[in-house]
Amino acid sequence: MNIYVGNLPFDATDADLRTLFADYGTITSASVITDRDTGRSRGFGFVELADEALANKAVERLDGHNWDGRPLTVNKARPRAARS
């Protein structure tokens, strides 16, 4: 299951996301999305967990979690809208 993680601190890294979700099973991928021109974090990322039940538990427990004074927005990622 792919999980959206928003309101990340701008210094958060892929490794930080992996650490945050480590208690919720096998992490298939974890990435902080960066601006293509500046390389700076855009303040959100995605984590993919192998086990859907554990992923749902992660969403439930980490939504609103305080990270460096920022309440995280954590939910099931929606499919990307097609661009026209």
KOLDO-923509 format. One record per residue (C-alpha): residue in one letter; x negated, y, z. Coordinates in nm, 2 decimals, decimal comma. Layout:
! KOLDO-923509
> code x y z
> A X Y Z;
...
! end
This chain:
! KOLDO-923509
> code x y z
> M 0,00 0,00 0,00;
> N -0,13 0,34 -0,09;
> I -0,10 0,61 0,18;
> Y -0,11 0,99 0,14;
> V -0,30 1,17 0,42;
> G -0,25 1,55 0,42;
> N -0,36 1,85 0,62;
> L -0,71 1,71 0,65;
> P -0,99 1,92 0,79;
> F -1,19 2,05 0,50;
> D -1,51 1,88 0,62;
> A -1,34 1,53 0,63;
> T -1,52 1,27 0,42;
> D -1,42 0,93 0,27;
> A -1,61 0,76 0,55;
> D -1,40 0,96 0,81;
> L -1,08 0,83 0,65;
> R -1,21 0,48 0,66;
> T -1,29 0,52 1,03;
> L -0,95 0,67 1,10;
> F -0,77 0,38 0,94;
> A -1,01 0,10 1,05;
> D -0,77 -0,04 1,32;
> Y -0,50 -0,10 1,05;
> G -0,65 -0,38 0,85;
> T -0,86 -0,42 0,53;
> I -0,91 -0,08 0,36;
> T -0,92 -0,13 -0,02;
> S -1,01 0,23 -0,09;
> A -1,03 0,57 0,09;
> S -1,09 0,90 -0,08;
> V -1,07 1,27 0,00;
> I -0,96 1,46 -0,31;
> T -1,20 1,73 -0,41;
> D -1,17 2,03 -0,64;
> R -1,32 1,94 -0,97;
> D -1,50 2,28 -1,01;
> T -1,62 2,35 -0,66;
> G -1,65 2,00 -0,51;
> R -1,47 2,13 -0,20;
> S -1,21 1,92 -0,03;
> R -0,85 2,00 -0,13;
> G -0,73 1,90 0,22;
> F -0,57 1,57 0,14;
> G -0,67 1,22 0,04;
> F -0,55 0,86 -0,01;
> V -0,61 0,54 0,17;
> E -0,51 0,20 0,04;
> L -0,46 -0,08 0,28;
> A -0,43 -0,45 0,18;
> D -0,15 -0,54 0,43;
> E 0,18 -0,36 0,39;
> A 0,30 -0,43 0,74;
> L -0,02 -0,28 0,89;
> A 0,00 0,01 0,65;
> N 0,35 0,09 0,77;
> K 0,22 0,08 1,13;
> A -0,06 0,32 1,03;
> V 0,18 0,56 0,88;
> E 0,41 0,54 1,19;
> R 0,12 0,60 1,43;
> L -0,10 0,85 1,25;
> D 0,17 1,09 1,11;
> G 0,13 1,40 1,33;
> H -0,21 1,27 1,47;
> N -0,42 1,57 1,57;
> W -0,75 1,58 1,39;
> D -0,97 1,89 1,48;
> G -0,65 2,08 1,57;
> R -0,47 1,99 1,25;
> P -0,16 1,77 1,27;
> L -0,20 1,51 0,99;
> T 0,08 1,44 0,74;
> V 0,07 1,06 0,67;
> N 0,32 0,88 0,45;
> K 0,36 0,63 0,18;
> A 0,21 0,78 -0,14;
> R 0,46 0,85 -0,41;
> P 0,37 0,76 -0,77;
> R 0,20 1,04 -0,96;
> A 0,45 1,23 -1,18;
> A 0,39 1,20 -1,55;
> R 0,25 1,51 -1,71;
> S 0,41 1,63 -2,03;
! end
